[in-house]
Amino acid sequence: MRTYLECIPCFLRQSLDGAKLVSTDRGLQEKVLREVLERASKMDLSDNPPAMAQYIHRLIRQHVNNDDPYRQIKQKYNQWALELYPYLKERINVSDEPLGVALRLALAGNIIDFGANGGLTADQAQVTIEQALSVPLPGGALEHFTRATGQAQRILYIGDNAGEIVFDRLLLEELPREKITFAVRGGPVINDVTREDAQMTGITEIVEVIDTGSDAPGVILESSSETFKRCFEQSEIIISKGQGNFESLNEVPKRAIFLLKAKCPVIADHLQCRIGDWILQIENQLYIQEVNAG
């Protein structure tokens, strides 16, 4: 997916939010913003948005000499989600449609994103979880998802954010785990998942985990590791979580299932939905579930 002009203000907001998170030095914040403005003025709009976000967050980490400024936030949301895990697992276990509940929870977990939604609170996330337990999936989506994942012999599940990864675990536990490889980022960027998050949340205990070999908040295949690219090519279907993965992979010719919450006007316009809606794009079939924006 290309970068739209409307993405530029979002890049600037991410830059300022990220700089403020790691430093109270107004001079440093201004320096980051000015460097991003200069880069944005020259960027190739045919590049996908995660490529620019990768530059922004590398710049911030460089200026503050901190390789993972979001580490505490990630740990906080991992812990919060792990505390919810027994309750959510029980809701899945007692359901007549456990895979459907797990899939809805995995979609709901995509709200935990400090790139698109830097002001997220735990209360907002809780509201989205309650929606997931009551709002149905679009007609035909669960059947299509079940068929696609059941037929595939090798599945690559690409994770997105810390905290959200616990909701991914709930879905992984309802799928044929022996067929699944779970991918995390190759280095810290925003609150995206790394191997450290996969270990903290128990993902490494239930499926094979690899990393992309890149610190992009999405999947840029050209800069990914050979190991990841080989796994990507050999997998019969890709389960892609979140907006950054969608932005970087939606035009790649590969059987894929995209699971995300529409979080910005550009994505909402691209998918012809409302901000806040759940999106399931399964093998190019688009399913949209309207929910209250949150």
N, C-alpha and C positions, 0 to 999 in steps of 0.2 A: 504494500500500500504506500503510495507516495505521500509526501508531506504537503499539507495544504497551508495557505497563507494564515488561516485561522489557528494553525498549530503554533505559530511564532509567539503570540502572547502567552501561551501555555508554557513554552520553553523558558520564557523570562520569569514566569511565576515560579516554576520549578527551581530555577537558578537562585532566586531570592529566598524562597522557602528553605532550600537546602543550605544556603550560606548562613541564614539566620539560625538554623538548627544547630550548626556546629560552631558558630562564633558570634559574639556580640560586637565585634569590631566593625563599625560602620565603614571604615576604609576598606577592609577586606571584602565586605559585602558589595561595595561599589565596584571594586576591582573585578570581582567575579562577574557581576552584571555587565560591565563594559566589555569584558572579553567575550562573553556570550553574545552580546549585541553585534560585535564585530564578526564573529563566526557566523551568526545567523544571516548577516547581510551578504555573505558570500556562499551560503550553503546551496547545494544542488537539491532542488525541491523534488527531484525524482527519487532521492534517498528516502527510506522509511523513517518515521519519527524516532524509533529506538536508537538509530545511529546518532542523532543529535543528542538525545538524552544520555547516551554513553559518554560523549564528549563533555557534557555539562558536569556530570558527576565525577568523571576523572579529574576535571579541573578543580572542583570543590575539594576532593580528597587531597590533591596536590597542594593546594593553598593552606590547608589546615594540618597537613602532615598526619592524617588519620586514615588508615586503609579501610575502615568500616564505621563511619560516623553514625549509621543507623542501627548499630549492633544492639544497644539497649532497647530501642523501640521494637526491634525484631524479637528479642527475648521476651519482652513484656507481652506481645501479642501471641507468641508461641505458648507461653505459660497460661494466658487467659483462655486460649482455645483448648489447651490440654485439660484445663479444669472443667470445661464444658463437655469434653469428649464422652465421659461415662453417660451423661444425660442424653446426648445426641445418639450415642450408640444404642441405648435402650429404646429410644424412639424408632430407630431403624428396625431393631429386633422384633418389636411388637407390631410392626406395620404389616398389612397384607401385601404391600408392595415395597419391600425393603430397598431394592435397587432404585426405584423411583424417588424415595425419600433421600437416599444417599446422593443421588444426582442433583436433586434440588438443593441440598445443603452445600454441595460442592460449588454450585452456581452462586449461592448466597455468600459463601466465603470469599468470593472475588471482590467484595466491597473493601477488603483490607488492602489498601493501595495508597502509599504515601507519595506516589508520583502524580496520579490523577486526582487524589483526594487527600491532600496533606493535612486537612483539619478533621479527619475522621476521629470519632470518639467510640469508646466501647459501647455506649448506649445506642448509638446509631447502628453499630454492627449487630447488637442484640435484636433490634427491631427487624433487621433484615433476616436474621435467623428465624424469628417467629413467622415472618412471611413465608419462608421456605417450608415451614411445617404445615402451612395451611393453603398456600397457593398451588394449584395443580400445574403440571407441565402441559405445554401445548399438545393438542391431539396428534397422536402418531409419533411424537418425539421419542418416547421411551421405547416403543417397539423398534423404531429405526436404530436407536442407540444399542439396544440389546442385540439386534441382528448383526450390526456392523462389528461390535466387539466380540461377539460369539464366533463369527466366521474367521476372524483374523488369527493367525498363528503367532505373530509377533506384534506387540503394541508398544509404542513409545509414548509415554505420558510426560508432557513437559509442564513442570510446575511454574508457579508465578511468584506469590508473595509469602513471606513469613506469616504465621497465624493461619492464613488460608490453607497452608500445607496440611494442617490437622483435618480440615474438611476434605481435602484430597485423600487423606488416609481413609476416611470413612467410605469414600467411593471405591478406593483401591481394594478394600476388604470385601466389597461385594462383587468384585470382578475376578476373573481367572488370573491370579497373581503370578503364576508360573510363566505366563506369557508376556509379562509387563516389565519394561525398564523405565525407571523414573529419572528424569533429567532436571538438574538444577543449574544455576549460573556457575560459570567458571571462576568468578570473583565477586566480591561485594559490590552491589550497586543498588541504591535506594533501599527499600525493604524487601528486595527480591530474595528468593530462597537460594541458599548455598548448601554445601554438604553439611556444614555445622547445624543448619536448621533441620535437615533431613535426619541427622543423628539425634538431635534434641527431641524430635517429635515421633521417633520410632519408625520412620519410613525405611531406614536402612535395614531394619529387622524383618521387614515383610516383602520387599522387592529389591531387585538390583538397582543401584543408584549410580549414575554417571553424571558428568558435568559437561557443559557446552564448550568449555575451553575459552570462553569469552566473558567479559564483564558487561556486555550489552544487556539492557533490560528488555530483552526479546531474543529472537534467534536470527542472527545474521550469518547465514551459512558460509559465506565467503571467509569469514574470520573465525569460524568454529574449528575445533580440533578435528583431526582425522578420525579419532575414535567416535566422536559424536556424529560426524557426517556419515560414517559407515553404518552406525546404528540407525540413523535417520533413514538412509536408503534401504536398509534391509527390513525395516519395520513395515508391515502391511498396512497399518493405519496409525495415524498420529492423533493423540488426544492433546489438544493445546488449550491451556488455561490462560485466561486473561487477555486484556487489551493489547499489551505490548507484544505478546506472541502472535495475536491476530494481525496486528499491524505489519509484522515482519514476515508472516508466513501465509497470509490468505491468498496470495497470488502464486505460491509455489505449487507446481503440478504434482500433488500428492494426495492420496486419500486421507482425509482429515476430519476430525470432530473438534470444532471450536466451541468452547464453553466460556462465556464471559458475561459481565454486566456492563451495559453501555453507560459510560461515565462522562462522556463529553459530547458537545454538539457535532463535532466532525464525525465521530463514529455513529452517532444517532442518525445523522443525515445520510451517511454512507449505507447504513443498514435499513433506513426508512423505519426507524423506531423512535421511542421516546428515551430520554435520559433516565436511567434507572431500570429499564427493561432487561429481562434475562434473554440472552441470545444462545441458541443452540444451532450451529450450522453443521449439519451432518452430511458428509459426502455431497456438498454443494446444495443440499436442501436446507432452506432457512426456516427455523422455528422461532417465533418471538412470543414471549409471555409478558404481557403487561403487568407491572407491579407498581406500587407507589414509589416514586423516586425517593432515594435515600442514600 
